[in-house]
Structure formats: structure tokens, C-alpha cells
């Protein structure tokens, strides 16, 4: 997370749109539906041993927690248009092509915000060890990343912003 109150975590426009959509769904669909479920459970009478009431209250707590979490992330986010980046080094938002110097295997990654990361889709978090190693480097540079299987060395083949 952010180191201090002035640090804003970067987020792509796509990442912000996904959080906005989830927040809208929670506020306009999930919250009203759980409130209705609580009212219906209360109408059944004694709530001290009412499982439906307890489940609805628990779900309400989870929904409210997620709403607060998303609102906090959006408030602490710096939204970045990655297509507008003009950098002579790798920074947040870069699409990076790297080569594992040991296996000669090539990988392509997009450096994105924490909530957008999905390694299977080639999107790595700005806070991941690999992204941290790549930031500030250029094509032709070599980086070493600590992994559970030991240090891995990668050569940066290319990077771009789109």
C-alpha cells in the first residue's frame, strides 16, 4: 500500500473503470437488496434465533466493508492514461517484453495497479518484485529478481506504452 498519506498508488484508466463499476453495483443493487432481506427477516418475528436475519446482517457488513475499501482505493489513486506516457525508461503502465536468461523463454507483461494485476493475463502489480526491478530500466538492461526458486535473471528486450 501507499507508504504515507501523500503517496498515491497508480491505477490505469481501465482499473478505475472496473472499480467504479463494482462500486455502482454495490451501491445500486447489492445494498438495497440486503436491506430488503433484513426487513423481510425482521418481519418474521423474533430475530434472536433467525438465521436469515443473521446471514443478511453478515452480508450487509461485507458489502459495506467493500464499499468503504473501494472508496478508499479510488480516493488514494492516481489514475494514469498509459497511452499518453512518453518515457525513455520503464515506468508504471509499460508493456514490457523480457527474456529469462537461463531458459531463453520470453515473457510479456503490462505493469498495472494492485487491483488490476492478473499474472495469467500478463498484468503484474506495480508492487510486485518483477515490476519493481523493471522500473527505471531500459531495453538491453538485465535485472535480477528474487523468486522462491532462487534468483532469476531477465534481459529487457523491449517496452512500449499504449
N, C-alpha and C positions, 0 to 999 in steps of 0.2 A: 504494500500500500504506500501511499504518499509518506515521505519522511517527516514533513512538517506541514503546518497549515497552509503555507504558501505554495507547496508543491502540488501541481495539478497533474493527474495521470492522463496521458494522451489516449485518445479514443478516435477511431475513424468515423467518418460520417455514417457508414453502414452500421457500425457498432452502436452509435447513438440512436439511429432509427430502430434498431432491434429492441433497445431498452425502452424507448418511447412507446413502441407498440405493446410491449409487455405491461408497462405501467398503465396504459389506456385500458387494456383488457382487465387488469386487476381492479381499476377504479370503476369502470362502467359495467363489468359483468360479474366478476368474482365477488367483490364486496357486497353489492346488492343481493346476490344470490345467497350468500352466507347469512346476511341479516334476515332474509326471509326464512331461512332454515331455522334460525334461532327463535324467531317469532312463532313458527309452527310448532317447534318443540315445546316452547313455553305454554302454548295453548293446550297441550296435552295434560297439563296439571302439574303435579309435584315434580320439580326439576332436580331434586336431590339424588334421585336414582334413575335419571333419564339419560340413557346412552346417546340418543340422538342430539340432545342438548349439549352434552359434554363434547361430542365429536364436532359439532358445529362451532362451539366456542374455541376448540383447539384449532380448527381450520381458520377461523377468524384471526386468531393470533398469528398464524403462519402468514396469512395474506397481508395483514397489517405490517408484519416484520419485513416482508419482501418489498412492500410499497416504500417503507422507510429506507431500506437498503438501496433500492433503485434511485430514489430521490437524492440520496446522499452521493451516489456514484455520479449522477448527472450534474449535481452541484459542484462536485470536485473534479470534473472532467474538462480537459482541453480538447475540443473537437478539431481534428486536423483533416483538411482536404488533401489526401495523399497525392492526388494528381497535380496539385499546384506546387509540390515541393521541387525546389531546384537546389540540390546539394551535391558537392563534389566528394562526399563521403556518405557512408551508410548511416541513416538516421531512422527514427520511427516512420513507419509507412513504407519502407523499402521492400521491393520484391528482390530477393537475393538468391543467386544460384551458387552453390558451394560444392566442393569435391572432397570426399573423405580420402585423405592422402594414403591411408592404409589399404582400403578396399577398392579405391578408384571409382566408387559409387557416387553419382551426382544427386543432389537434393535441391529442391526449390522451396523457399519459404517466403511468406509475407509477414513482416513484423507488425503486429497489431496490439490493440489494447487487451488488458487482462481478461475481460468478459468475452472477447471475440475469439480467443485462442482455441484452436482445434487442430492438433498436430496431424491428424488423419487427413485433413483438408489442406495441409501445408500452411497453416496460420499459427505462428508462435507468438507468445506473450512477450511484450517489451521487457518484462521482468525475468524471463527465462534465462538460464545460463548461456545458451547459444546466442540469443539476441543481444545480451549484454556484451558478449565477446565480439560480436559483429559491429556494434555501434561505434562509429568513428573510423572505421577501416575503409579501405578502397579495394578495387579489383587487383588481384595479384598478391594481396596480403595473405598471410597464414595466421589462423587463430587456433588456440588450444582450449578445449572445453573439458572440464571435469565431468565424467559420467560415472554411473555405478560400476561400469566395467573398466574403469581407468580413464586416463586422459585420451581424448580423441583430437586429432589434428585435421583441420579443414583449410582448404585453399579457396579464397573467394574468386569465383570465375567471372561474375558479372552482377550488377544490380541496376534497378531502374525504379522509377516512380510512375504509377499510372492510376 
